[in-house]
Each structure stands twice: as C-alpha cells, then as structure tokens.
Amino acid sequence: MRRVFLLWAVVGIQAKAEPPGDWAFRSFNRPPLPAVRSSQSANPIDAFVFAKLHDAGLDFAPVAGRPTLIRRLYLDLLGLPPTPQEIEAFVQDQTPDAYEKVVERLLSSPRYGERQARWWLDLVRFAESDGFKADDFRPQAWRYRDYVIRSFNADKPYDRFVREQLAGDELFPEDPDAWIATGFLRHYPVENNAVNLEQRRQEILNDITDTTGAVFLGLTLGCARCHDHKSDPIRQTDYYRFQAFFAGWWPVEQPIASREVMQAAETAQRQWERETAELRRQLDEIEAPFRRAAEQRERQRFIPEYANLMDIPVSQRTPWQKQIARMVEEQVYNRMRDVSTSMKGDVKQQWSAMKKRIAEFDRLRPQPIPIAMACTDVGAIVPETRLLHRGDWRKPQGVIEPGFLSAIDDRFAEVKPTNYGTSGRRRALAEWIVSPKNPLTARVLVNRVWQEHFGRGLVATPNDLGAQGERPTHPELLDWLASEFVERGWSIKSLHRLIVTSRTYRQASNGGKREFDSENRLLSHMPRRRLEAEAIRDSLLAVAGLLAEKVGGPSVFPELPSELGPAWTVTANESERYRRSVYVVVKRNLRLPLLSVFDAPEAAESCARRFTTTTAPQALVLLNDQQVLRWAGRFAERVRNEAGNDAAAQLSWACRVAWGRDPDEFERRLLNDFLNRHGLVDLCHALMNTNEFVFVD
C-alpha cells in the first residue's frame, strides 16, 4: 500500500505542482545528479531514473539476457535483426566492453542512417507526390531523403542540420547538400491545379509555419492561427511574426553539379543551340498559333487579376506578383506542354518531320544536370505578412514583421539581406532556433530520440510540449540530457550511445514489480514494442536472405497486390525491389499495403509518434500476401543451405534466424510437430507470423 501511495505522490503531485503550459518555455540549467543513486550503474541517466524508483520503493528490473539485448540494439539502431552468427559472437564475448563494442559498431554502420532517417521523414511529412486528387509525382524528392540518411551517418551536428533545412541557401550557398536540405520547405501537400492562388499560397505558408513549429519547437503553433492560443502563451501575432520568416517562399529546382560539370553542360548546350537555331525557328513558327490558342484557353481558368500578371515583365513585378504569376504560369505551361495534339493533316506532318530533324542533333546535347527540389526567397524584398482576422486570407489586417515567440524572446528579428539575393529572414530564424535563448530545440530532439528507444518520450506528446501535452515524467532528466546534448556538440550519435549504455535501457521487459508501475511511467522495466511497418518489411526480407544493400538513389516501386491493378510501374530489377523500406516510394494517395496496414503515416502532416494498432488485416497480410509467401519460401531455402538436411537442425536454425534464440523444449515439441505436418516452408512462414518476430523485447 505504501508503494502505491508513494507512486501517486511521485507522479501525481509532481505533475500538479508543475505550472501548466510554461515549463517548456523556461530556460534550462544543468540539474545536479540526484543524491540517491543506484550502485548498478555510473551512467547519469540511471541516477535520475533510480531516484524516482527509489522514492516509490522500486528498483530496476534485471538486466535482459544477451540474445535479447543484441536483438534490441540491432532493431533500435539499425532497424534490422542480427544474424545468428552476430548473436553468438556477442554471447561468447566475455570481455568487459563487449556490449560497448557492439554499440560502436552499429553506430558506425551505414544502416544506422537508414534507420534513423525514418522517424525524421515522418516528422517533416516527407513524400514523393503532391497529394490531393492528382497526386502528381515529385521525381527529385528522394534527394532530401538521401541527405537525411547521410546526415545521420555522418553524425552531423543537429544545430547545423537545423540551419541547413531552414536556410541552407542563405547560410551555405556553395554546399549542394545545404540546397537539398531546404527541401524541408517543399514537402507540403499541394493542389497544383487550384485556381484560387492567394488561398493556395496562404495554405502553403500555413503548412510550413505549422510544421516548423512542430518539428523543431514541439509546439502547436497552428492553434494560434485564428486567435491567441487557448492554452499556451502564444499570441496570434506570434503566429504571423513566425510566418513572416517564410514570406519570401520561392520553390526552385536547383542544379547541384560541380562547376566543371555545369560549365561543360553550358558549352554543349550553346553548341546545340547554334546547330539547331534555324530548325527551332521553323518549329516555333509551326507551333506559335497553336501555342497562342492554348495559352489563351488556359488563362481563362483564372480571374483576370491573376491571368494578367503574365503580361507584366518579370523585372516589373512586385514580390507578391512574382509568387502568384509563377503559380499561374506553371499551370498554363504545364497544361499546354504538347500543343501538337491540336494539329492535323499537313501541319502535323511538318511538325513531326521537324522534330525528327532536331532529334538528329541530340548527340550534342549535354546529359541532364542533377537537380534538387529546393527552396529560396523570391528576392531580397519579400511580400508583406499581415495578421489575418480569424485566420481568413480574405481579411488581412496590419502588417507583421518577422519576430520570435514572445513567451521566449519578445523581439523582432534583426534581418539583413544576404549577398545571394535573399532576404536573410530564414537565416535569422534558423540562428534563433538553435541559439541558447531558445530552450525548446534541444529538449524536443532529446525527447524524440528517447522515444525511439522506449516507445514513449519523457514527454509522451513529442509534438506538443505545451499545456495540452503530457507533463514530463522525469523533468530533471530531460533538462540534463538537453544540456548534455548541447555540450557534446549537438551529437545525436553521442545521445544514442548515452541512452543505450544505460542500465535503464538494458532492463528486461518481463521483470520488475510491474503492478506498482503498470504504465511504466517510472521506467521500472523495458517496454515491449511492436516494430514499425518498415522494420517489419525489412526484417522479412532480411531473414529471407533477400534484403538488398544498395544505398541511396531514386526510390523503388515494389510489386502491388493484383487487386490494386497497375497503380504504378513496378521497378524492373527484382533485387532493386528488395531494397530497404526507406527507399520505397512514398506516394501520398497510395502507400505500399504492407506498410500501410502496419500504421505507416500518410505524410499529409507531421507525424511525431505513430499509432500502433492491432487489426485483422495485419494478420491477413502476413498470412496471405503473395510476396510474403514467396519470402517464406526463400527463408526455407536459406535454412536448408545453412543448417543442412537434418530436421532438428533446421528447426533450431530457423528459430535463431527469426527470433534470435533457440526454442525451449515446449516450443520445440510444438514446432517439430508442425514441421512434420506441414513442411519447412510453412514453418518458416509461421515464424514470420509470430509476435516474437514483429515485437522487440
């Protein structure tokens, strides 16, 4: 009874004592380590966790067994299961630093970045299509995904990672990766055939504002779009001050080749233009009347105020006119791209003949230059930002200058245009977000990494550290980790290392006195977690011996169930289709069913924590999907090749591959009977369908 009361006291009273809605906005100092410490670990994390346990009359659960620990580490850091050989090597390694050596090896693996990129891509609503009805494909979006993977593998300091994504073009204009990073500002869903362009522009700016606030600050800024935030100290003026940093929004397809490659391409292009000048002039004469008619037809879709912007020379347009005119021109010219469809008879024949003659000079044309889906400013001067009454774009009020969140730093930004033709606004925002004046950024990132290992953050609402979110279960630990994270140079790998080497992380999931901490708010045991969708698919491919190791490049289009029809063109190379799930195309209106059924998000908005559902379709997919059945067959082939023809050896090896351990005697009897009745392929398929395969202890 005493323990129950003390647990209530530690969790309940502490939560009530914390003033709602303002703890996250206060600066943090490095808290001292608690006086009460466990003798089982020198890791500072354990000092904070054990102090809470001690106050509740509890202790750590026992350390998990070595096979469990290495499987947990592999799945957490790489998103892949260890091989039986890797498990055995760790079990047999009796050196004092055996565990730490495994940690270092995994942090150095190129697979690490692929795993860590997944949660970041969820956060930034990364997708390779526009969404809405058309859901047009974004062929260059994959470069941002590869940038994130490279950044995690290189342990890029998080403050640099933030700066690049918000203002890479302004801060590091000579770095191609910095341009690719600004793709963060391009991942919004967009209805490209919308004709109300002012509304569309405002919706894009709202999306960028809301996502930036959620991803980097862990705040629901969008709640202040129409009025002052109901629960957090965020005013409506704060929202539009923040949005003003992005007022220069200007999407670009940025060349990312070297200067030498660019110069060679320009030289080749000029030669091609000289050789084809007369032919192109004749082709233009044929196309001109059809182009004029098509342009006039397409312009009629817009109100005159928008359509007439096309008649204003670019140099004479205001910044706002440039943004709107660009959206008009993109639609008009994309919809009239092939004017030959309106040609008939002799004119069509002349056009076709001319195109063939020009094609004879294709040998002179340069190879396409790599480009990145990036974002910059429309110019050094950007459109005004106005406070919108009730958030309505049709009801603009006073002009708002760019400024920071008043609850933290009630200043307007000191903005200076850059030497590269941009306003410098996003540069000012990026520097503020990673500055010591902002206590949110480090707290938010530390909390996200903690969630990756424990299934729930120290704050259970990672995109909402405000009053409507959960209070931190261990506020001192959160602030200590945030302080340590900054002092260690914003190193995410260092943060992972600190967490996974703690006694807290190495606890067993089935130990401890769970009845006194049933929700595990005090971290009295390791939570058992289901793998996310991509790790399930990657594990299926890994045990089947099919997982391709190719890194980076354009996304792959795996096979789809036959009932979906030819929804996309399947990647021709079969081995390419077996690449890691992080390389599978992310189409907003059609996710790969195997990923979708296991709760992969739709990428319409920032996803900070995936739902974990238990539904019948999950079991049905693993039982009946034709691909899974083929993978089970390949799993069986692998077992025969590695274990030989002895049935008992095959059974043991199959369990080691799928579960990371040998079966116990009870399991062996059941599985042996199943093997005798149904054969090795069905046994391997059954192991793929067990909870132990899709959960990590």
Secondary structure, DSSP 8 states (H G I E B T S, - for coil): -HHHHHHHIIIIIHHHHS-TTTGGGS--------SS--TT---HHHHHHHHHHHHTT-----B--HHHHHHHHHHHHTSS---HHHHHHHHH--STTHHHHHHHHHHTSHHHHHHHHHHHHHHTT--SB--TTT--B-TTTHHHHHHHHHHHHTT--HHHHHHHHHHHHHH-TT-HHHHHHGGGGG-S---TT-S-HHHHHHHHHHHHHHHHHHHHH---GGGGSSSS-SSSS--HHHHHHHHGGGTTEEEEEEE-S-HHHHHHHHHHHHHHHHHHHHHHHHHHHHHHHHHHHHHHHHHTTS-HHHHGGGGS-GGGS-HHHHHHHHHHHHHHHHHTS-GGGG--HHHHHHHHHHHHHHHTTGGGS-----EEEEEEES-SS---EEEEGGG-TTSEEEEE--B--TTT---B------TTSS-SHHHHHHHHHTSTT-SHHHHHHHHHHHHHHHSS-SSS-TT--STTS---SSHHHHHHHHHHHHHTTS-HHHHHHHHHTSTTTTB-SS-S-GGGSTT-TT--S---EE--HHHHHHHHHHHTT------SSS-B-----GGG-SSS---S-HHHHTS-GGGB--BTTB--HHHHTTT---SSS--SS------HHHHHHHHH-HHHHHHHHHHHHHHHHHH-S-HHHHHHHHHHHHHSS---HHHHHHHHHHHHHH-HHHHHHHHHTSHHHHEE-
